[in-house]
Amino acid sequence: MFKNTQSSYGLVAIALHWLMAVMVLGLFGLGLYMVELTYYDSWYRGSMDLHKSVGITLAALLIFRFAWRALGTQPKPVAGSDKLINAIAHSAHLVIYVLLLGIVISGYLISTADGRSIEVFTLFNIPAIELSVENQADIAGKVHYWAACSLIGLVILHALGALKHHFIDKDKTLIRMIKPLKDD
């Protein structure tokens, strides 16, 4: 029930998927909101602190997700699905992971460009690395923004693909990411 099987995702993978999806969408929305704020806006500092803290939490979940995926079984594509579509979907998942990595690394580089650590929910600090490059915050900021926009575009395609599986193909691709299914 907690672990993946050959035919379904387990509760851990399902929880990680949906929790990270909500976090990514929330961080994207908050990021778009933040760039419109000026230094004198009342929520300027608080929104950045929240964005950084949730971003670090997302990074930790991403690392855990990589470990969980590497150590566990991955469900096979549903029976009768097109091999080319499966290959495209697999590639899209890999690109999603690469974009997520790029986003969290660039976010870290933006936040620590001035040498200060990142305070996470006032509980602990993530230290800055000693290495810094000229215009680090600006370069990392561009990478962060474009990777986030690309990720959201891919997430929309991912969601549309899941809906296609459910409503047009009428297979269990979406259902098995909502609840664990019994092995056939």
N, C-alpha and C positions, 0 to 999 in steps of 0.2 A: 504494500500500500504506500509506503514512504519512498521506496526505490522505484526506478524505472523498470519496465519489463520490455520484452521484444515488441509488444503491441501497444504499450501505453506509457505515458509519463506518470511518475509517482508524485505524491503530495509535495515533496521537497522541490522538485523541478517545477511543478505547477505554481507553488507559492513564490518561488524565485522569479519566474517569468512574469507573473502579474504584479508583484511588488515592484520589480524593476521597471515594468512598463509604466506604472503609475508615477514612479519617481522620475523617469525620463521625461514624460509629458509635463509633469509639474515643474521640473527644472527648466525645461524649454520655455514654458510659459513665464516662469519667474525671470528667466534670463532676458526674454524680450521686454518684460516690464522694467527690469533693472536698467537697461541701456537707455531708457527714456527719462530716468531720474537724474536730477542734478545733485550736486554735492549738498545743497541746502534743503533738499526734500527731507521730510521727517523720517521716512523709512529707507533712506539711502544706505545707511550702515547696516541696519537690521536685515534688509533684503540680501545684501552681500554675505553677511554672516550665515544666514539661513541657506543660501545657495551653496556656499562652500561646505557647510556641515552636511547637508544632504548629498552633495557631490562626493564627499569622502566616504559617506555611508554607502553610496552607490558603488564606489571603487572597491570597497571591502566585499560587498555582495557579488560584484563581478569576479573577483578573485575566488571567492567561495564557489561561485557557479562554474568557473573553469575547472576547479578541483573536483567538484561533484560530477561534472560531465566526464572528466578524464578517468575517474575511478569507477564510474558506473556504466550501465548498459544504456544504449540509445535505441529508442523504438525504431523499428523499420518503417519505411513508408507504407501507407495503407495499401492493401491488395488492389491491384488493377490500376494503380496510378501510373501516369506517364513518366517514363524514365528521364526524358529531357526536362520536364517540369520539376521533377525531383532534384535533378542536378542544378537547375537554376535556383530552386529554393535553398538547397544546401549552400550554394555560393552566396546567396543573399544573407543567410545566417552568418556565414563567416565575415562578410563585409560589415554586418551589424556589430559583431564582436570587435572588429578592427576599429570601427568608428567609435564605439564606446571606449576602447582603450585610448584612442587618440584624444577623445574629449576629456577623460579624467586626467591624462598626463598633461595636456595643454592647460587645463584648469589649474592643476597644481603649479605649473610653471608661471601662469599669470599671477596667482596668489602669492607666490614666494619670490617673485622677481626682485622685490626690494629687500630680500634677506630675512623677512619676518616669517614666523611659523604660522600655521593655520590652526586657529582655535576651533575645535569641533564640539558644538553644543555646550560650550563652557566646561566640558568634562576633561578634555586632554588636548594637547597640541601635537600637530604633525610638523616636525622641524623642516626648515628650508634646507636645500642642498647648497653646498658652498659654491658650486659651479654656476656661473651666470654669464649670459651672452648679451652683447649690445642689443638693445631694443627687444629684450626677451618678452616683456609683457605684450608689446604690440604684435610681435610675430605669433606668439602663442595665442593671443586674442583672435587673430584672423583664423588660425587653425581651429580653434575652439568653436568659433561662430560657424564656419563653413562645414565643419564635421557635424555639428549639431543640426544644421539645416539639412544636410544630406541624410543624417540618421532619421530625422522626422519624415522625410520623403520616403525612405525605405520602410519605415514603420507603417506608413499609410499603405504602401504596396503589400506589405506583409499582412496587415489586417484585411485588406481587400481579398487577398489570396485565401485567407482563412474563411472569409464569408463565402467566397466562390465554392470552396470545398463543401461547406455546409449546405448552402442553398441550391447550388447548381449540380455539383457532383453528388451531393447527398451521401457523403462518406463521413467517417468518424475523425477526420483530421482535427477539427476544432474541438469536438467533444472530448477527445483524449487530452487536450490541454486545459480543460475545465475540471474534469474529474478523472481519477484513475479508473480504467476499464479492466474488466476481468480478461485474462488471456483467452484467446479463441482456441 
